[in-house]
Amino acid sequence: MRAAGDTIALVTTPNAENFRTIWLKPDDPAIVQIIDQTRLPHEFVVQDLRNYRDGARAITEMLVRGAPLIGATAAWSLYLAALEGSNTRDPAGFVTRAAAELGETRPTAINLRWALDRVLGVIRESGKNPDLVSLLRREAQAICDEDVEICRNIGVHGCGLIEEMSRKKSGAAVNVLTHCNAGALATINWGTATAPVYAARQKGINVHVWVDETRPRNQGSQLTCWELARNEVPHTLIVDNAGGHLMQKGQVDLCITGTDRTTRSGDVANKIGTYLKALAAKDNGIPFFVALPSTTIDWTIRDGLTEIPIEERDAREVSHVRGKHGNEVLDVNTVAEGSAISNYAFDVTPARLISGLITERGICKATEDDLARLFPDLAGRVS
């Protein structure tokens, strides 16, 4: 186990021990570095974040994606704000104002607010005139280190589902369908929905992943496929609407998705189209699980349909597709001129359609009672 604060040497293979999606630049602690996910899979580009505004832009423009990584980026952005504000009359006030700006970048993913609240809480509890730079660096690093272990444990618990299915199929390939990217790139390492798959592969279990392309933004085809290919996990890319057909044909054994926000009653907000997969799974008697770190549970709300804000994003994400032509990476318009475009980024899957929630503490039913039993320390903080 590394000590918190150690510099992480980046490698480009997800779930390798020293892979990270965000880290301090070696030999320059004034710069935080990320993988620019808008450039994948055709280019692997490391982007420097030099101030908290760079962090806000990375979140808004989706250079970083996935609820846990968004939260970690917010935490590191406050560290950068502490650096910038160290020469002002009110360093803590500078960081607090930066947190307010960062809080407006993405409305749906709860980890953003969770990370900001956690860091601001540490500042409040630190007493007068703390060394904010050192304090926030340690806290951002701790958030990242904790996320790695959380996702690793999600993999351990979720692997049992794949292992059980493998026994039922006498060792034949277990076909897991996922939606969007809930892999290492969405977290600090390991991922949420992919963590059980990676854990199963490490145990030698025969597993194959159906990867929804996940329009718009194509995060399945561009990110999940990139990850799985680098980890030599057998997978097949499908168009979003092929999932129901595959389920009808008995070619899906298990669905596992991630989540950007989960209510205390078990409703789940995830990338648009997740609800349709859950409906198809229910109709075909296929288990539908959601893998989540406890940091994505919003204990303050119960009804996902009415209480979770659904982000609406730029129409260009629908009208344009990014791809490679020869050696050139291009954005191509695919929509007739004059057409109105709506771009809802998330939908809500009701708890009644979810077979179970895979967390770092185990698997539970998607109910308020079961979540509270698994996380009494967290549920008890909110009446």
N, C-alpha and C positions, 0 to 999 in steps of 0.2 A: 504494500500500500504506500502510495506517495504521501509525503507530508503536504498539507495545504500550503499553497503558495509556490510550490515547485514549478519551474518552467516546463511546459509540456512540449516535447518535440513532435511536430505534426507529421503524421504519415497519411497516405491517401486511401487506406483500406479501413472502412468502417468496422467496428467492433474489435480491431486490433487494440492491444492494451494501451498504447500511447496515442490513439486517435482522439482528437478533440475538434469540436466545431467552432470553438471560440477560445482564445488564449492570449496571454501577454506576449508581445513580440520579444524574442530572445535578445537580451542585451539592451532593450529599450523599453522600460516599464511605463513610458508615457504613451505607448501605442498599444491598443488592443487589436487583434487580428481575427478575421472571420473568413470563411469560405463564401465567396459570392455565388449564391445558389441560382441567381438569374443567368449565370453563364454555363451552368451544368446542363447537359452532360458533355457538351462539345468542347468546353474549355474549363480547366481547373485554375481558378484565379483567386488569389488571396488578397483581401481588401483590408486596408488600414483604417481603423477608427481612431481619430486624433482628438475628438472632443465629443461631448454628449449629443451634439446636434448630428454628428455623423452616425451615432448609434440610433437616434430617432429616425433618420433617413433610411438606415439599413432595415429597421423594422417596418416602416411604412411602405417602402418600395420592395419589400420581400427579398432582400439580399439574405436575410435570415428568416426562417419559417419554422412553424411548429411551436406549440405553446411553451414547452420547457425551454427551448432555445431563445424564444422571445423574452421570457423572464430573465434568463441569464444575461442576455444582451442589455436589458434594462439595468440590471445590477452593475455590470461593467461600465455602462454609460454613466452611472452615478459616481463610480470611481473616477472616471475621466472628468466629471464635473467637479469633484473634490480637488483634483489637480488644478483645474482652471480657476476654481474659486479660492485657492489657498492664499492668493495675494489680495483678496478683497477684504473689506471691513467685516463682512458677515459670511464666512465660508459655508456655514450650515444653511443659512438662508439661500445662498446661491444654489446649493444642492437641492434644497426643497423646491425651488422654482424650476430647476431642471426636471425634477420628478414630475411636476405638474405637466410640463410639456410632453414628457415621455408617456405619461398616462393617457394622452389623447391619440396616440399613434394607431392602436388597434383595439376595437371595442369588444370583440368576442372572447379572445383568449384570456382566461382568468389569471394565468401565470404572470402576465404583465403587471397587473395590480398587486398580486401576491408578492412579487419580488420587490416592487417599489415600497410597499408597506413594510416589508421585512427590513429593508435597508434603512428606511426612515426610523423605524422602531429602534434599531441598533444605535442610531445617532442620538435619539431622545434618551436612551438609557445610559449613554456613555459619560454623562456629566458635563461639566464646563470645559471648554477649550480642548476637546479631544484632538488627537492626530487623525483627522478625517481621512487623509490619503491612505495611511496604513490600515485604519479601521475598515474602510470600504473595500480596499483590496482584499483583505482577509475574508470579508463577508462575501464578496463576489466569487472568490475562489472556493469558499465553502459551499455556496449554492451549486456550483458546477460539480464539485467532488461528490456532494450528496446526490445529485441527479444521476451521476454515473452508477452509483450503488443502488439507487432506487430502480433504475431501468434494468440493471443486472438481476435484481431480485424479481422483477416482473417476468423476466425471461425464465427464471427458475420455476416460478409458480405456473406460468403459462405452458411451459414445456410438458408438464404432466398431461395436459389436454391432448397434445399432439402424440405423446407416447401412448396414451390410452387408445386413441384412434388407430395408431399403428398396430397395436396388438389385435384390435378388432379386424383389421385388414390383413392380418398375418404377414406384416412387414411390407406390404405394397405401399406405394407412395401415398402419403397423406396430402390431399389437395386443400391448401389454405387460400381463401380469397381475401384480399385486403383492398382498401380504398384510400386514395390520397397517399401522402407519404407520412408514415409514423415510424420512420426508421432513425438511424443514428443521426442523420442530418436534421431531424426535427427536435433532437435532444442534444445532450453533450456527447454521448456515445450510446451504443446498443439500441436505442429507440424504445418504443413502447410496443406497438403491434408486431414489429419485427423481432423483438428480443426473444420471444418464445421460439421463433423459427431458428434464430442463430443458436440458441441453447440446444434445440433438438438436433441441429446439424453437428454440434460439438459432441453429442452423444451417439452419433452415427445413425440417427433415425432418418429414414427415407422420406423427405418432405419436398413438395413442389408448391410454388406460390403462383396463383392467378393474380396478376397486377392490373387493376383498373387504370386506364390512361389518366382518368380524373380531369376532365374538362371543367372549367377553363384552367389555364396555367399548366396543365399536363404534368402535375407533380408526381403522378404515378409513373408515367413513362420516362420522365426526365430525371427524377430523383430516386424513386424506389428501384427502378430497373438498374440504374447506375450502381446503387449500393449492392443489390443482390448479385449483379454480375461480378463485382470486385470481390465479393465473398464466396463466389462459386456456388451460389444457391440456385438450384434449378427453378426457373420461373418462365412464365409466358405472359406477354402483354396482351390485353384484350381491350376492346372499346368499352366504355362505361356501361352500355346497355346490354352487353353479352352475359353479364353475371346471372340474370334470371334464367336464361336459356341453359347455361351450364348447370345450374342447380336442378332444373327439370330433368336433365339428362344424367343426373347422379354423378357429376364430375366435380362437385364441391363437397368436401367433408366438413369444413369448418370455416366460419368467417371470423376474422379478427380485425378490428379497426382501432384507431386511436380516438382521441377526443380533445377538444380545445376548452371545453367547460362542461362539468357534470354537476347537476344539482344534488342536493342532499337526499332527494328522493329517487335518484338514479336516472333521470332524464339526461340525455347526452347531446351536446352540440358538436358537430364535426363537419368536415368538408361537405359541401352540397352534393347530394346523391347518396349519402350514407343511409338516410331514411328509406330510400327505395330498396337498397340492398337488404335492410332489415326486414322489410315487408316480404320480399321474395324469399328470404331465408325462412321466415315464419310459415309461409305458404307451403314450403317444401320440406319442413321438418328438419332444417339444418341449424345446428347451434350457431348463435350469433353472439360473440363476446367482444367486449370493449376493454382494451388495455390502457391503464391510466396510472400515472403517479398521483399520490394524494394531493399534490400541489395544484392539480387541475379541478379539484372538488370545490365548488362554491357553496359553502355551508350556509350562506345567507339567503338562498332561494330554494324553492321547492318545485315550482312549475316552469319547466324549461320553455314551453311554448309561449308563455306570456312574459316571462321575466328575463330570458337571455336575449341580449341585443344581437341582432343578426346584421353583420357587416355587409354593406353594399359597396362594391368596388368599381373601379374604372371600366367603362364599356370596352376599352381597348383590349382588355384581357380576354374578352369573348370574340371580338372581331379579328384579332391578329393571333397568329401562331408563329412561334419561334422555331426555326429549324436550320439545318446546314445544307447548303448547296455548293458542292465542290469543296473548296477551302473557306467559303464565306458563310458566316452565320447571319441569318436574315430574319426580320419580322415581316410576315406576309399577311395581307388583308384577305379574309375569306368571305366577307359579307357584302351583299349588294348595297350600293349607296342608298341612303335615305331610310334604312331600316332602323326602327327603335330597338334598343338593346337594354336588357336588364341583367344585372350581374350580382345575384345574391351569393355570398361566399360560403354560407353555412346553412344547414338545416338541423332540426331537432328530432332525434329518435326517442320516442317515449320509452320509459323503463319497461313497459309491458312486452316490448318486442326484443328485449335484451336477455340472453340466457345467463349472463354473469359478467361481473366486472373483475378484471385481472389487475391486482394492485401489488405493491411491494410487500404487503403483509399477507397476501393470500388472495383467494378467489371468493367473492361473495355474490349474493343475489343483488339485483339492481333495485334495492328497496332502502328506505330510510333506516329501518331497524337494523338491517344487516350492515350497512355502511357505518352506522353508529357503533355497532358491536366491534367492528374491525378497527375503527378509529375513535374510540371514546375520548381520547385526549383532544382531538380536533373538534368533534361534534359538540362536545360540552362547552366549548368557548362561545357558541352562538345559541341563544335561546330559541 
